[in-house]
Amino acid sequence: MKKASAKANANIALIKYWGKRDENLILPQNGSISMTASGLTAHTTVDFSKNYGEDSLVLSGKRMGPGCKDYDDYVGRFLSVVRKEAGTRLKAKISSRNNFPTSAGLASSAAGFAALAAAVNEALGMKLNKKELSVLARRGSGSAARSVFGGFVEWKKGVKKDGSDSYARQIFPPEHWPEFWMLVCLSSRKEKKVKSRAGMQQTVATSPFYGCWLDSVSDDLKKVKRGILEKNFSLVGKTAEKNCLKMHALMMSTRPALIYWNAVTLEIINSVWRWREEGLECYFTVDAGPQVKIICLEDRIAELERKCRKIKGLKGLFITKPGEEPEIINRHLF
Ligand code: PMV
């Protein structure tokens, strides 16, 4: 038993995961592909000890613990899984910090749970391999299964009831296509009202289009995989943009309707389309939040950044490219 810290990057899905087939085990209805995002990082420290009477968490300065819904539904549940797997009853003290806004549609939970899984594995000496670590991170937040790897990552939906075949793997390392960049445009710093977990549950239950989504995802997955292999930027960009719009159509057709966009989101989407018509090749993707990620090649980043900074209402800009897998570090947060 020792105090351990880890760092992990968020990831941005090119082909999205939206909908679970098992809420408890966090098993997806469809496969997904993402890019691990360099520099959008969570730093987490965990310590298990008999000195702690109960679990505690400090998330970006905010203190939480048992009895707090956000804590119980996520970290509390995750720690129960960890204790069962590791065969311990010890309570944990956790501190975690992101260098980007939390719960605003920027995959903060993916970075957070990948870092927490890596730190827990180290702290409890669980000796999990990468596949097992991906399965563990998945139990915190589905998309975290992908942040256990660097570069381009695929999360297979799996078919087994116990979820043992639903884990992510790296399909290409960051060095395969280091010119594949994204500009993350912040259009709001507020936390979203409906979290992905609740949102996707409502979609599966109520969207009349959910079956169409499932029917078309495997084709999107194949195209993006081939596109990354061949470094065919147009194919990856077009497919990712189309897949994102399909997911938002699902969200909008959910009852009650889910619209994660704001006016600035739409302004950026329209700008991307205009810039593309003018010959500046770029595409967009948007997750369960209002932030737009513009996908482009490295040589267009300076021009795009200049253009984005002129957009009224823009709250911030991050530039990211294929990033590395989680890392155990010696810098502890307490
Ligand atoms: O893993 P969650 O519950 O944060 O869900 C992630 C859902 C999306 O970000 C919208 C899509 C994805 O695949 O990352």
Boltz pocket constraint, residues with backbone or C-beta under 6 A from the ligand:
constraints:
  - pocket:
      binder: B
      contacts: [[A, 11], [A, 12], [A, 13], [A, 15], [A, 16], [A, 17], [A, 18], [A, 32], [A, 107], [A, 109], [A, 110], [A, 141], [A, 142], [A, 143], [A, 144], [A, 196], [A, 197], [A, 286], [A, 287], [A, 288]]
      max_distance: 6.0
